[in-house]
Structure formats: C-alpha cells, structure tokens
Amino acid sequence: MSDSPTPQKLAAPVIRPSNRDYEPQLFGRSLSPDTVGALLDAGARGDLAAQSDLFNLMEDTWPRLRANLQKIKNAIRKLPLNVQPFTPKNGKPSASAQEKAAFVESALHLQRGYVDTTRAPLGSAVYELMDAVARGLSVVEIDWTTDTTGFVVPVGFRRVPSRYLGINTDGTLALRLDPAALSALTPFAKHPGKFLTGVFQSKSGALGEAAQLRALAPLWLGHMLGWEWLVQKAELFGTPLRWANYPTTATQAEIDAITAALRNMGTASWGAFPQGTNLQILQGTTPGVSGPNDPSERLMGIADRACDIMLLGQNLSVEHNGQGSRAASEVHREVELDLFETYAEFIVAVLNDQLIPQLIALNWGSAEEIPFVEVEISRPGREQDMAARDKTLFVEMGLPVSLQYLYERHKVPTPDAGEALFTPAKPVTQAVPTEQKPAPADAKACACGCGVPIDATSESSAELAARQAAAQADFPQQVAEAIAADEYLVWDATLDNRTTPLCQGRHGRRWGDGWFSPPPAHYNCRSVLTRVPKTGYQSPD
C-alpha cells in the first residue's frame, strides 16, 4: 500500500469548466435541414462541440429520445457489478488477490455484497459514460483523494464538456485544454489516472461519426416539423368553425358587426347579431386531415419508432396498440435485454481496463493480480435452458465434465474446505401400480415396481445403491475408452423369463439410443455393457 499523500497532479483538476459550458446552445430551437447537415459534417471532421450542441437540442426537444436514454442509463446504473479477485486458470485466488478485490469493493462503495452503482461516486461515472451509447464519446475526469487509512481512492467523477475534446490527425481522441486553440491537442497519456474515456462505436470509421444520434438527426428534424405542422393545423382546424349567413339586404355596418361578433366568439361564448342572421357552429375536424394517416402524425410516429429501435432494439416495450401476443412481447424483451447486456459490457470494459488497474497501481505500486467486475442481467429463461441442457448432457447422458467448469458456467462460487454445504431433500416418489404377471411359487415381486418375479434371494436397497454408484463411477471411463476405440457401448441383457421389460427394451441398443445411465437398472439386474465396433453394430430396430 502507498502511504504517500495524494500526488498534486491527481488532486488538482485538469479541466476547469466555465460558464460557457453550462449555457444552452445559441443557434435556436428550429433548424433547417441545411443547418443540421452542416453541424453533422462539422462533427465528422472533429468539431465535437458543435455536434454535441445539436445532440443537446435533440435530447431537450424530443421526449421519446430523452425517455429512452433515461431508461438505458438508469437500467445500467442499477445493475450490480460483482467484484471478482484475480484467479489463475483452474486455481484459487491468492490472499493478496482477495485483499485487492475487497479494497476495490470498498473504494467503489460496497453495498449488500456488490458495488452499488446508484451511489456516489460510481453512479455519476456510469451515468455520464452511458452518454457514449448515444453520442459515441464520453469522458469523465476523476477526482482522487486519500482516505483516513492512507489509500488513494476516487471521490468523484466529472463530465468533460465536448469543447475540451478533439480528434488527433491519427484519429484518436485527445484533450483540448484551451478550447480557443482548435489545433492544440494533448494526449490523455500525459495525464495518467485522471480520465475515463468511453468510446461506443456504432459504426466503423472516424470517431466523429460514431454517434448513433447522427442517424436519428434527420428523423428528429422531421419530428420537429411534424409537431409544428400539427400545432398549426390545430389552430386552423382544431377550433370550431363559426359560420354566419346574413341577408343580402344587410348593410355594411351590419356585416361589420357580424364579422366582429364572429371574431370575438373565439375568446367569448356569446355574440350579438342583427335580426335574420343564421349562425352555425361546425365541428373542428375535417376528413382527410386527422387520424393515423395524417402526415404530421406519421412524421412524429416514424421518428419515435426509429428512436426505439435504435436504442432499445424494439418498440413493443414502449408502445401498446392492443395487438400482439405474449410470445411477441417476450421476444421483444429478450432483444432489449441483449442490447442492455451490450451497454453493460461497455461500462464493465471501461472499469476493468482503466479505473481498476489505476486504483491498484496507485495503492500497491504495480498493476498485478488486478480484480475485475462482472455484470449480471437476470435472464431466467436463458438460465433455465442452460440448466436443462447440462442435465441432459451430464446427468442423463453421463458425459464426463469438470466440476469447476459447472461452477464457473452457472456463476456458483466454489465452496471452501470445511464449509457447510447445502444438501437437497430427496424427492418422495410414489410407485405406479402395474399389472402383475403370474409368478412361480418360489418367486416374489421385484422391489423396483416393474412387476417381474425374481428369485427369493433378492438384494437389499443398500446393495443395489452400491452397485449403481460403482457403475456410475466407472461409466465415464467406459465411455471415453469406447470413443477412443471407435466402438459403441451396447446394453447386453440376459434374456429369459426373469428379464424385465425395461432390460428387454434396452437389449442391443447403444448408449444414447433409449438409455443414458449404465446398469444395474433395478434389483437383481443382470444386464452388462459390451463394446461393439461401430462398423459391426446392428440396431435391434
């Protein structure tokens, strides 16, 4: 552990935002297609600040975009990040590796056995880094401090405004410490340990083109135009139409009075008209200008749907039109969770590749036995399918498998020596009554419930269990030897009047064809396994 004070270069902020960084953009809230195109072109050339101003306006004026971004940010921020110690392959973590993992948990605010990303300081880092999913790039500066025990730990994370970022001539992201000097860029390597850089590539090419919001910008523009069109149409057709017929003999003064009364009825519920005036109030909807085929509503609907598909992978979880099925909803939800896993893996990569190695190096002097975090999104359906597959392969078929593999596959911690272990209760089974066959005078029914007579010297339950345990222990080796010799393991039953229907059905069948566990299958079972060359094997069918 390093007992030296926090280095000055880590304690002092590198980026010092000004009031300009917290002011809204100045190009207005209504943009022309040419202006949007110019801002996107500037972003592709490296002017990240101009492109970011456009993205800020989009997020500020598009409710669906803001809602979707909030959904994915909060979903990832709430995920538990399980801290794991460095563990060699097929080995156990050392005491120092476990100590480092415990320190990382403490430094990132351990709560209830996992890193709680909703709490400071890590929550703000995850939230800001998730901006890269939509904007392509996100950088946060780390504020370090020394705690009461002498460890150097992060105390906060601050978003770096886009005008302090630039793209080098080699296409890499860099710092622009002086926003006024557009060509003066500083590599992040000159400030080690001070920044977390998140780059979420949604397409190949330059970093300035990585943002997913670039593809949504034209649709956002259509959404804004559709909204303006809808509001204008509401003013024209949304209010009741006031219609008055006046006599042909009406004077100009009477016509002016009728006109003034009609105009004033827009803000008043009364009017005074000359005698003989025929007043009509017409409903404010006209066929062809409202409904699902309305161009303004279609513009907004297309934009919202594209926003859902871009960020969530589907649109059924945010739209409900009374149609669809439960199966379709589950498929859409699985697609959404697949994207959430991608977003979570992006955050985990930033933490594992940048933050945690720096945290260990600052406090241990070297980046060795580095812990790592794993994200876990609950997928009950996938976990059940995985367990069912393993049961078929390793229980029913008896394939040899490493116990450590199963622990790691199902994310179950390996128990320590002497630790209390969970023992599942034995299931209570009820024998199914079957038709009994006539038995000789000196025979009795088989205890396994098959209804076949056996001789009087029946083996006990303990003896049967011992034989079955021994057979199961030898079975993986038998399978391996048969596979190596290009042979089949074949069930060989003794066929006479004492043979059970179970063994008769399995006689002559190879492993995997109707049976998966070796004999004995029941009390006094006389079946054995034989090896038959694959070229000479003949199925009983």
C-alpha positions in Angstrom: 0.0 0.0 0.0 1.2 3.5 -0.8 1.3 5.7 2.4 2.4 8.8 0.5 0.0 11.7 0.2 -2.2 12.1 -2.9 0.1 13.4 -5.8 -0.6 17.0 -6.8 -1.3 16.0 -10.3 -4.1 13.7 -9.2 -5.5 16.2 -6.6 -5.8 19.2 -9.0 -8.4 19.2 -11.7 -7.2 19.3 -15.3 -10.4 20.6 -16.8 -11.9 23.7 -15.3 -15.3 24.3 -17.0 -16.5 27.9 -17.4 -20.0 29.4 -17.6 -19.9 28.8 -21.3 -20.1 25.0 -20.7 -23.4 25.3 -18.8 -25.1 27.7 -21.2 -27.5 26.4 -23.9 -26.5 26.4 -27.5 -27.1 29.7 -29.3 -28.4 28.6 -32.7 -32.1 28.4 -31.8 -34.6 25.6 -31.4 -35.7 25.4 -35.0 -33.1 24.3 -37.5 -33.2 23.9 -41.3 -32.1 20.7 -43.0 -29.0 22.5 -44.3 -28.1 23.6 -40.8 -28.5 20.1 -39.4 -26.4 18.7 -42.2 -23.7 21.3 -41.6 -23.5 20.5 -37.9 -23.2 16.8 -38.6 -20.4 17.5 -41.2 -18.6 19.6 -38.6 -18.8 16.7 -36.1 -17.5 14.2 -38.6 -14.5 16.5 -39.2 -13.7 16.7 -35.4 -15.8 19.6 -34.2 -17.3 17.6 -31.4 -18.6 20.7 -29.6 -20.9 21.8 -32.5 -22.2 18.2 -32.9 -22.8 18.0 -29.1 -24.8 21.2 -29.2 -27.1 19.6 -31.8 -27.4 16.4 -29.7 -28.3 18.6 -26.6 -31.1 20.2 -28.6 -32.4 16.9 -29.8 -32.5 15.5 -26.3 -34.1 18.7 -25.0 -36.9 18.8 -27.6 -37.6 15.1 -28.3 -39.5 13.4 -25.4 -39.1 9.9 -26.8 -35.3 10.3 -27.1 -34.9 11.6 -23.6 -37.1 8.8 -22.2 -35.2 6.1 -24.0 -31.8 7.5 -22.8 -33.1 7.7 -19.3 -34.3 4.1 -19.5 -31.0 2.6 -20.6 -28.9 4.9 -18.3 -30.8 4.0 -15.2 -31.1 0.3 -16.2 -27.3 0.0 -16.4 -26.6 2.2 -13.4 -28.8 0.0 -11.2 -27.1 -3.3 -12.3 -25.0 -5.0 -9.6 -21.3 -5.1 -10.5 -19.8 -8.2 -8.9 -16.2 -7.7 -8.0 -14.1 -10.9 -8.6 -10.5 -11.4 -7.5 -7.8 -12.3 -10.0 -7.8 -16.1 -10.2 -5.4 -18.3 -12.2 -6.9 -20.8 -14.6 -8.2 -23.8 -12.6 -6.8 -22.3 -9.4 -7.7 -20.4 -6.3 -7.2 -16.7 -5.8 -4.3 -15.8 -3.5 -4.7 -13.9 -0.2 -3.3 -10.7 -1.8 -5.8 -11.1 -4.8 -8.7 -11.4 -2.4 -7.4 -8.3 -0.4 -7.3 -6.2 -3.6 -10.8 -7.3 -4.6 -12.1 -6.3 -1.1 -10.3 -3.0 -1.5 -11.9 -2.3 -4.9 -15.4 -3.1 -3.4 -14.7 -0.7 -0.6 -13.4 2.0 -2.9 -16.4 1.8 -5.2 -18.8 1.8 -2.3 -19.8 -1.7 -1.4 -23.5 -2.2 -0.6 -25.1 -5.5 0.2 -22.4 -7.6 -1.3 -22.0 -5.9 -4.6 -20.9 -2.5 -5.9 -23.9 -0.2 -5.8 -23.7 1.9 -8.9 -26.6 4.2 -7.9 -24.4 5.7 -5.1 -21.6 8.2 -5.4 -19.0 8.2 -6.6 -19.5 5.4 -9.1 -23.1 6.2 -10.0 -22.2 9.5 -11.6 -19.4 7.9 -13.6 -21.7 5.2 -15.0 -24.4 7.7 -15.8 -22.1 10.1 -17.7 -20.2 7.3 -19.5 -23.5 5.9 -20.8 -23.8 9.1 -22.9 -21.3 7.4 -25.3 -24.0 4.9 -26.3 -26.0 7.8 -28.0 -23.2 10.3 -28.6 -20.3 8.0 -29.4 -17.9 9.6 -27.0 -18.0 10.4 -23.3 -15.1 11.4 -21.0 -15.1 11.9 -17.2 -12.4 13.3 -15.0 -11.6 11.5 -11.8 -11.1 13.4 -8.5 -8.8 11.5 -6.2 -8.3 11.8 -2.5 -6.5 10.0 0.3 -8.8 8.3 2.8 -8.3 8.0 6.6 -6.4 4.7 6.1 -4.0 6.1 3.6 -5.5 4.6 0.5 -5.8 6.7 -2.7 -9.5 6.4 -3.8 -11.8 8.2 -6.2 -14.0 10.7 -4.5 -15.9 11.9 -7.6 -16.3 11.9 -11.3 -17.0 15.0 -13.5 -18.1 15.0 -17.1 -15.7 16.7 -19.5 -17.6 19.1 -21.9 -17.2 18.3 -25.6 -15.4 21.6 -26.4 -12.5 20.2 -24.4 -12.2 17.2 -26.6 -10.8 16.8 -30.1 -9.7 14.2 -32.6 -6.0 13.9 -33.5 -4.7 13.5 -37.0 -4.3 9.8 -36.3 -8.0 9.5 -35.5 -7.6 9.1 -31.7 -9.4 11.1 -29.0 -7.4 13.8 -27.3 -7.8 16.7 -24.8 -8.2 20.3 -25.9 -7.1 22.1 -22.8 -7.6 25.5 -24.4 -10.9 25.4 -26.3 -9.9 28.5 -28.2 -6.9 26.8 -29.7 -8.5 24.3 -32.0 -5.3 22.7 -33.2 -3.6 22.3 -29.8 -4.4 18.8 -28.6 -3.0 16.9 -25.6 -2.9 13.1 -25.4 -4.7 11.6 -22.5 -1.4 9.7 -21.7 0.1 13.0 -20.4 -2.5 12.9 -17.5 -2.4 9.2 -16.4 -5.1 8.2 -14.0 -7.1 11.3 -14.4 -9.7 10.4 -17.1 -12.0 7.6 -18.1 -12.7 7.6 -21.8 -15.7 5.9 -23.2 -15.9 5.2 -26.9 -19.0 3.4 -28.2 -18.6 2.6 -31.8 -21.9 2.1 -33.6 -20.2 2.0 -37.0 -16.8 1.7 -38.5 -14.9 4.9 -39.4 -13.9 8.1 -37.8 -14.7 8.8 -34.1 -16.7 11.9 -35.1 -19.1 9.6 -36.9 -19.5 7.0 -34.1 -22.6 8.6 -32.5 -26.0 6.8 -33.0 -27.7 10.2 -32.7 -26.3 11.1 -36.1 -28.6 8.6 -37.7 -31.5 10.0 -35.7 -30.9 13.7 -36.5 -32.9 13.8 -39.8 -35.7 11.9 -38.1 -35.6 14.4 -35.2 -35.9 17.2 -37.8 -39.0 15.6 -39.3 -40.4 15.1 -35.8 -40.0 18.8 -35.1 -41.5 19.8 -38.5 -44.4 17.4 -37.9 -45.0 18.9 -34.4 -45.0 22.5 -35.9 -47.4 21.3 -38.6 -49.7 19.7 -36.1 -49.9 22.8 -33.9 -50.5 25.0 -37.0 -53.2 22.6 -38.2 -54.8 22.6 -34.7 -55.1 26.4 -34.9 -56.8 26.1 -38.3 -59.0 23.1 -37.9 -59.0 22.2 -34.2 -61.3 25.0 -33.1 -65.0 25.1 -34.1 -65.7 26.9 -37.3 -68.1 29.9 -36.8 -70.3 30.4 -39.8 -72.9 33.1 -40.2 -75.3 33.8 -43.2 -76.5 37.3 -43.4 -79.3 38.6 -45.6 -78.4 40.1 -49.0 -80.1 43.3 -47.8 -77.7 43.7 -44.9 -75.8 47.0 -44.8 -72.1 47.2 -44.5 -72.4 48.3 -40.8 -74.4 45.1 -40.2 -71.8 43.0 -42.0 -69.0 44.6 -39.9 -71.0 43.9 -36.7 -71.4 40.2 -37.7 -67.7 39.9 -38.5 -66.7 41.4 -35.2 -69.0 39.1 -33.3 -67.7 36.0 -35.1 -64.1 37.1 -34.3 -64.9 37.8 -30.7 -66.5 34.3 -30.3 -63.0 32.8 -30.3 -62.5 34.1 -26.8 -66.1 34.5 -25.6 -69.1 32.2 -25.6 -71.6 34.8 -26.8 -72.2 37.1 -29.7 -74.7 39.7 -30.8 -76.0 39.5 -34.4 -78.6 41.5 -36.4 -82.0 40.1 -36.8 -82.2 37.5 -39.6 -78.6 36.2 -39.2 -78.2 32.4 -39.5 -75.4 31.3 -37.2 -73.8 27.8 -37.4 -71.0 26.2 -35.2 -69.2 23.5 -37.2 -67.1 20.7 -35.6 -63.4 21.4 -35.9 -62.4 18.1 -37.6 -62.3 17.7 -41.3 -62.0 14.3 -43.1 -58.5 13.8 -44.6 -56.6 16.0 -42.2 -56.6 13.9 -39.0 -56.1 10.3 -37.9 -53.3 7.8 -38.3 -52.7 8.8 -42.0 -52.1 12.5 -41.0 -48.7 13.4 -42.4 -47.7 15.3 -39.3 -48.5 12.4 -37.0 -46.8 10.0 -39.4 -43.6 12.1 -39.3 -43.6 12.0 -35.5 -44.5 8.3 -35.3 -41.8 7.2 -37.7 -39.2 9.2 -35.7 -40.3 7.8 -32.4 -40.3 4.2 -33.7 -36.8 4.7 -35.2 -35.6 6.0 -31.8 -36.9 3.0 -30.0 -35.4 0.5 -32.5 -32.0 2.3 -32.4 -31.6 2.5 -28.6 -33.8 -0.4 -27.4 -33.7 -2.8 -30.3 -37.5 -2.9 -30.5 -40.6 -0.8 -29.9 -43.1 -3.1 -28.3 -42.0 -2.3 -24.7 -42.8 1.4 -25.2 -45.8 1.2 -27.5 -49.0 -0.6 -27.0 -51.7 -0.7 -29.6 -53.8 -3.6 -28.3 -52.3 -6.0 -30.7 -49.6 -8.7 -30.5 -49.1 -11.7 -28.3 -47.3 -12.6 -25.2 -44.7 -14.5 -27.2 -44.0 -11.4 -29.3 -43.6 -9.4 -26.1 -41.1 -11.9 -24.7 -39.1 -11.8 -27.9 -39.0 -8.0 -27.9 -38.0 -8.0 -24.3 -35.2 -10.5 -25.0 -33.9 -8.2 -27.8 -34.0 -5.3 -25.4 -32.0 -7.3 -22.8 -29.5 -8.3 -25.4 -28.8 -4.6 -26.0 -28.7 -3.9 -22.3 -26.0 -6.5 -21.9 -24.0 -4.8 -24.7 -24.3 -1.5 -22.9 -23.3 -3.1 -19.6 -20.3 -4.8 -21.1 -19.2 -1.4 -22.5 -19.3 0.1 -18.9 -17.5 -3.0 -17.5 -14.8 -2.7 -20.1 -14.1 0.9 -19.1 -13.9 0.0 -15.4 -11.8 -3.1 -15.9 -9.4 -1.6 -18.4 -9.0 1.9 -17.0 -10.3 2.6 -13.4 -9.4 -0.6 -11.5 -5.9 -1.0 -12.8 -5.1 2.6 -11.9 -6.7 2.1 -8.5 -4.5 -0.9 -7.8 -1.3 0.7 -9.2 -1.7 3.8 -7.1 -2.1 1.8 -3.9 0.1 -1.3 -4.5 2.8 0.2 -6.7 2.2 -2.2 -9.6 -0.8 -3.4 -11.6 -0.6 -7.1 -10.7 -3.4 -9.5 -9.6 -5.9 -6.9 -10.8 -9.5 -7.6 -9.7 -12.3 -7.2 -12.2 -16.0 -6.6 -12.2 -18.7 -8.7 -13.8 -22.2 -7.5 -14.7 -25.2 -9.8 -14.3 -28.5 -9.2 -16.0 -31.2 -11.6 -14.8 -32.3 -13.8 -17.7 -34.5 -16.6 -16.1 -35.4 -18.2 -19.4 -31.8 -18.5 -20.6 -30.6 -19.8 -17.2 -33.3 -22.5 -17.2 -32.4 -23.6 -20.8 -28.7 -23.8 -19.7 -29.6 -25.9 -16.7 -31.8 -28.2 -18.8 -29.0 -28.7 -21.3 -26.5 -29.5 -18.6 -28.8 -32.1 -17.1 -29.3 -33.8 -20.4 -25.6 -33.9 -21.2 -24.0 -34.7 -17.8 -26.8 -36.4 -15.8 -28.8 -38.4 -18.4 -26.1 -39.0 -21.0 -23.3 -39.2 -18.4 -20.7 -37.1 -20.3 -17.5 -36.5 -18.3 -17.3 -32.9 -17.2 -15.1 -30.8 -14.8 -16.8 -29.7 -11.7 -15.0 -26.4 -11.9 -16.5 -25.8 -15.3 -20.0 -26.2 -14.0 -19.3 -23.8 -11.1 -18.0 -21.2 -13.5 -20.7 -21.7 -16.1 -23.5 -21.2 -13.7 -21.7 -18.5 -11.7 -21.8 -20.5 -8.5 -18.9 -19.9 -6.0 -16.7 -22.9 -5.2 -17.2 -23.9 -1.6 -14.2 -23.7 0.7 -12.9 -26.8 2.6 -15.0 -27.4 5.7 -17.7 -25.0 4.7 -21.3 -26.0 5.4 -22.9 -27.3 2.2 -26.5 -27.3 1.1 -28.0 -30.8 0.8 -31.2 -31.0 -1.3 -34.0 -33.1 0.1 -34.6 -36.4 -1.5 -37.7 -36.4 -3.7 -40.6 -38.6 -2.5 -41.7 -40.9 -5.3 -44.8 -43.0 -5.4 -44.7 -46.3 -7.2 -47.0 -46.6 -10.1 -49.1 -49.8 -9.8 -48.6 -52.1 -12.8 -50.2 -55.3 -13.9 -48.6 -58.3 -12.1 -47.6 -61.3 -14.1 -48.1 -64.8 -12.7 -45.1 -65.8 -10.6 -43.7 -69.2 -9.7 -44.4 -70.5 -6.2 -40.8 -69.7 -5.1 -40.7 -66.2 -6.5 -41.7 -62.7 -5.2 -42.2 -59.4 -6.9 -39.2 -57.2 -7.8 -38.9 -54.3 -5.3 -38.3 -51.7 -8.1 -42.0 -51.9 -9.1 -41.6 -53.4 -12.5 -43.9 -56.3 -11.6 -41.4 -59.0 -12.8 -40.8 -62.0 -10.4 -37.3 -62.5 -9.0 -35.8 -65.3 -7.0 -36.1 -65.4 -3.3 -32.5 -64.2 -2.7 -33.4 -60.6 -3.6 -30.7 -58.0 -3.0 -31.3 -55.2 -0.5 -31.7 -51.5 -1.3 -28.2 -50.8 0.1 -26.7 -53.4 -2.2 -28.5 -52.0 -5.2 -27.4 -48.5 -4.4 -23.8 -49.6 -4.0 -23.8 -51.4 -7.4 -25.4 -48.4 -9.1 -22.9 -46.0 -7.5 -20.0 -48.1 -8.7 -21.4 -48.4 -12.2 -21.9 -44.6 -12.4 -18.3 -44.0 -11.2 -16.8 -46.3 -13.9 -19.2 -45.2 -16.6 -17.3 -42.0 -17.8 -14.1 -44.1 -18.3 -16.0 -46.7 -20.2 -17.5 -44.0 -22.5 -14.1 -42.5 -23.1 -12.4 -45.8 -23.9 -15.2 -46.8 -26.3 -15.0 -43.4 -28.1 -11.2 -43.7 -28.4 -11.6 -47.3 -29.8 -14.3 -46.2 -32.3 -16.8 -48.5 -30.6 -20.3 -48.4 -29.2 -21.3 -49.2 -25.6 -24.2 -51.6 -26.0 -26.7 -52.8 -23.4 -26.4 -56.6 -23.1 -29.3 -58.2 -21.1 -29.7 -61.9 -20.1 -32.9 -62.9 -21.9 -35.1 -65.4 -20.1 -38.4 -65.5 -18.2 -36.9 -63.3 -15.4 -35.8 -60.4 -17.8 -37.7 -57.2 -17.1 -39.4 -55.3 -19.9 -37.0 -52.4 -19.2 -33.9 -54.5 -19.9 -35.6 -56.3 -22.9 -36.3 -52.9 -24.5 -32.7 -51.8 -24.0 -31.0 -55.0 -25.1 -28.8 -54.5 -28.1 -29.1 -50.7 -28.0 -26.1 -48.4 -27.9 -25.5 -45.6 -25.5 -27.8 -42.7 -26.3 -30.3 -44.8 -28.1 -33.0 -45.3 -25.4 -30.7 -45.3 -22.4 -28.1 -43.0 -20.8 -27.3 -44.5 -17.4 -25.5 -47.8 -17.1 -26.9 -51.0 -15.5 -28.0 -52.1 -12.9 -31.3 -50.6 -13.7 -33.2 -52.4 -10.9 -33.0 -55.0 -8.2 -31.1 -58.1 -9.3 -30.4 -56.6 -12.7 -28.2 -59.0 -14.7 -27.5 -56.6 -17.6 -24.0 -55.6 -18.5 -22.3 -53.3 -21.1 -20.4 -54.6 -24.0 -18.3 -52.8 -26.6 -19.1 -53.4 -30.2 -17.2 -51.9 -33.2 -19.2 -49.2 -35.0 -18.7 -51.0 -38.3 -20.2 -54.2 -37.0 -23.0 -52.8 -34.9 -26.6 -53.6 -35.9 -29.5 -51.8 -34.3 -32.3 -54.1 -32.9 -34.7 -52.0 -34.9 
